[in-house]
Amino acid sequence: MDEIIQSYKSRLAGWKLQNLTGQTLGDLSQKFYPDGTANAIYGLTVVAFIEPESALHKKIRDFQHRIKTALESAGVGHVFSMLKPLSLHMTLCDIVAGSAPLEPAKLLDIVETGRRLFPKLGMDSKLSCQLTGLGVDMSLVLLAEFATDASLKQCLSLENQLKQGFRVDERSFLGHVSLAYFVQLPGIQLDRIKQTLAPFTEEALGDFSFNKISLCHFSDMNTYTPLISFDLLDRSFDDHLKPL
C-alpha cells in the first residue's frame, strides 16, 4: 500500500473511540472555556462546507442532537460543548490562527493569495468521502473514509496544492467534521463517556461529495465567514470581498 495512504489510514484509526484514554486525550483545547463558552481565536482556513439545506446536514444535526441527549442522560453532558451546526464543514488546509485578530494587511494579503491560487486548482470530478461514524480526539468528530485510494489521493493532492500556494505546513489533512469539544477532563467519568458514545461509532451518515471550497475567516470555533469561494468543477468564483 502507498505510504501516504497507509499514513492516512493509520492516523484515522488513531481517532477511533476504543483508543481514547486519559493519556491520549492530553490537555484540553484552549478553544473553549470550562463552562462551554467559545474562546476567541482568530484565523483563516480553507474548508468545504456541508450545505445547510442538504439531507446530509439534516442527518448530522440529528446525529449531534442524539449524542448530546445521550451524554446529558448519562450525566456527562457538561464535559462537552456542542458546536453550532450552522458552520458544519471539513477543513482542507489550516493557514493561520491565534488569540489576537489578524492585522488587516495580513488578512488581505492572504485573501489575494487565494484569489490567485484558487483558479489554478481544478478537479475532473467531485471530491467524495463517506462519513462513517463517531471518532474522538480532543473533540467529537465524524470520521471521513474514502472508498478508493484514488479518491483519497485526489483530496491529498488538493491539500498539497493549497499548502504550497499559501506557504503553510500546518497539521496534515485528516478528513473529519467536528461536532463537539471536550471542555473538562473526563477523569473517572471516561468509561461512562465511552460506553455512552459507543453506539454512535459505527453509524454511517452517508456520502459527503463536494466541489466548492471556501477561504474562511473565523473568530471562534462557532463562527466561520467565507471570504472567497471557488467551484473546482465549473471554475466559478464567489468573491465576498471587494478587490483591493
C-alpha positions in Angstrom: 0.0 0.0 0.0 1.2 3.5 -0.8 3.0 5.0 2.2 0.9 8.2 2.1 -2.4 6.2 2.0 -1.2 4.0 4.9 -0.3 7.0 6.9 -3.7 8.5 6.5 -5.5 5.3 7.4 -3.3 4.8 10.5 -4.0 8.3 11.7 -7.7 7.8 11.1 -7.6 4.6 13.1 -6.0 6.5 16.0 -9.1 8.6 16.4 -11.3 5.5 17.0 -13.2 5.6 20.3 -11.6 2.5 21.7 -8.2 4.2 21.6 -9.3 7.0 23.8 -7.6 7.1 27.2 -6.8 9.9 29.7 -3.3 9.9 28.3 -4.3 10.1 24.6 -6.8 13.0 25.3 -3.9 15.0 26.8 -4.5 18.7 27.6 -7.8 20.3 26.8 -8.1 22.6 23.8 -7.9 26.3 24.6 -10.7 26.9 22.1 -13.4 26.7 24.9 -13.8 27.7 28.5 -14.7 25.0 31.1 -18.3 26.3 31.1 -18.6 25.5 27.3 -18.3 29.1 26.1 -16.3 29.5 23.0 -13.0 31.3 23.5 -11.9 33.9 21.0 -9.5 32.5 18.4 -8.9 34.2 15.1 -7.6 32.9 11.8 -8.0 31.8 8.2 -8.6 28.3 6.9 -9.8 26.6 3.7 -12.9 24.4 4.2 -15.6 22.6 2.4 -19.0 23.5 3.9 -21.8 21.0 4.3 -24.7 22.7 2.5 -27.2 23.8 5.2 -30.2 22.8 3.2 -28.8 19.4 2.3 -30.1 16.0 3.5 -26.6 15.3 4.9 -26.7 18.4 7.0 -30.0 17.4 8.5 -28.7 13.9 9.3 -25.6 15.4 11.0 -27.8 17.8 13.1 -29.9 14.9 14.2 -26.8 12.8 15.0 -25.3 15.6 17.0 -28.6 16.1 18.9 -28.8 12.4 19.8 -25.3 12.4 21.1 -26.0 15.5 23.2 -29.1 13.9 24.6 -27.3 10.6 25.4 -24.4 12.4 27.2 -26.8 14.5 29.2 -28.8 11.4 30.2 -25.6 9.8 31.3 -24.8 12.8 33.5 -21.7 13.7 31.5 -23.1 16.4 29.1 -21.1 19.1 31.0 -17.8 17.6 29.8 -18.5 18.8 26.2 -19.5 21.9 24.3 -21.6 21.1 21.2 -20.7 23.2 18.1 -23.4 25.2 16.5 -24.4 23.4 13.3 -24.6 26.4 11.1 -20.9 26.2 10.0 -20.5 22.4 9.7 -17.5 21.8 7.5 -14.5 19.7 6.7 -11.1 21.5 7.0 -8.8 21.1 4.0 -5.9 23.4 4.9 -5.2 25.5 8.0 -3.5 28.7 7.3 -3.1 30.8 10.4 -4.7 31.0 13.9 -4.0 33.0 17.1 -5.5 34.7 20.1 -5.4 38.2 18.5 -7.3 39.4 15.5 -5.3 39.3 12.2 -3.8 42.6 11.1 -5.9 43.8 8.1 -2.9 44.0 5.8 -2.0 40.3 6.6 -5.6 39.2 6.1 -6.0 40.9 2.8 -2.6 39.6 1.6 -3.7 36.0 2.3 -7.1 36.7 0.5 -5.1 38.0 -2.5 -3.1 34.8 -2.5 -6.3 32.8 -2.5 -7.6 34.9 -5.4 -4.5 33.9 -7.4 -4.3 30.3 -6.2 -7.9 29.0 -6.5 -8.2 29.4 -10.3 -5.1 27.2 -10.7 -6.9 24.4 -8.9 -9.3 22.0 -10.6 -10.8 18.6 -10.5 -12.3 16.3 -13.1 -15.0 15.1 -10.6 -16.4 15.9 -7.2 -14.3 15.0 -4.2 -16.1 12.3 -2.2 -15.8 10.6 1.1 -18.0 8.7 3.5 -18.8 9.9 7.0 -18.7 6.6 8.7 -19.2 7.2 12.4 -18.0 8.9 15.5 -14.3 9.4 16.3 -12.6 11.1 19.2 -9.6 13.3 19.7 -9.9 16.4 21.9 -13.2 16.7 20.1 -16.0 14.5 18.9 -15.9 14.2 15.1 -17.4 12.4 12.2 -14.6 10.5 10.5 -14.1 10.6 6.7 -13.2 7.4 4.9 -12.6 7.2 1.2 -14.0 4.4 -1.0 -10.8 4.2 -3.1 -7.2 5.1 -2.7 -7.6 7.2 -5.9 -10.2 9.4 -4.3 -8.1 9.9 -1.2 -5.1 10.8 -3.3 -7.2 13.4 -5.1 -8.1 15.0 -1.8 -4.5 14.9 -0.5 -3.3 16.4 -3.8 -5.7 19.3 -3.3 -4.3 19.7 0.3 -0.8 19.8 -1.0 -1.6 22.4 -3.7 -3.2 24.6 -1.0 -0.3 24.2 1.4 2.2 25.1 -1.3 0.1 28.1 -2.5 -0.4 29.6 0.9 3.1 28.5 2.0 1.9 26.8 5.2 2.6 23.4 6.7 0.1 23.0 9.5 -1.5 19.7 10.6 -1.8 17.1 7.9 -5.2 16.5 6.4 -7.4 14.0 8.3 -11.0 14.2 7.0 -13.5 14.9 9.7 -16.4 17.1 10.7 -16.2 18.4 14.2 -19.3 18.1 16.4 -18.2 19.0 19.9 -15.2 19.7 22.1 -14.1 18.4 25.5 -14.2 21.4 27.8 -13.5 19.4 31.0 -11.2 16.5 31.6 -13.4 13.4 31.9 -11.4 11.8 34.8 -13.3 8.9 36.4 -16.2 9.5 34.0 -14.2 8.4 31.0 -15.5 4.9 30.9 -19.1 6.1 31.2 -18.4 8.5 28.3 -17.0 5.8 26.1 -20.0 3.5 26.9 -22.4 6.3 26.1 -20.7 7.1 22.8 -20.0 3.5 21.6 -23.4 3.1 19.8 -22.6 6.1 17.6 -19.2 4.9 16.4 -20.5 2.7 13.6 -23.4 4.8 12.5 -22.7 5.8 8.9 -24.2 9.1 7.8 -23.5 8.7 4.1 -21.6 10.3 1.3 -20.1 13.8 1.5 -19.4 15.0 -2.0 -18.2 18.5 -2.7 -16.7 20.6 -5.4 -16.7 24.0 -3.8 -14.0 25.2 -1.4 -14.0 28.4 0.7 -11.3 30.5 2.3 -12.9 31.5 5.6 -12.2 33.8 8.5 -13.1 32.5 12.0 -13.3 34.4 15.3 -14.1 31.3 17.3 -15.0 27.7 16.6 -18.6 28.5 16.0 -18.2 31.5 13.7 -16.8 30.9 10.2 -17.3 33.6 7.5 -16.5 32.8 3.8 -14.3 35.4 2.2 -13.9 33.8 -1.2 -15.3 30.5 -2.6 -14.3 28.6 -5.7 -16.0 25.8 -7.6 -13.4 23.2 -8.6 -15.6 21.9 -11.5 -17.2 24.8 -13.2 -14.4 27.1 -12.0 -16.8 29.8 -10.9 -15.7 32.3 -8.3 -17.6 33.9 -5.4 -15.7 36.8 -4.0 -17.3 38.1 -0.8 -14.8 41.0 -0.5 -14.2 43.9 -2.8 -11.0 43.5 -4.8 -8.1 45.5 -3.4 
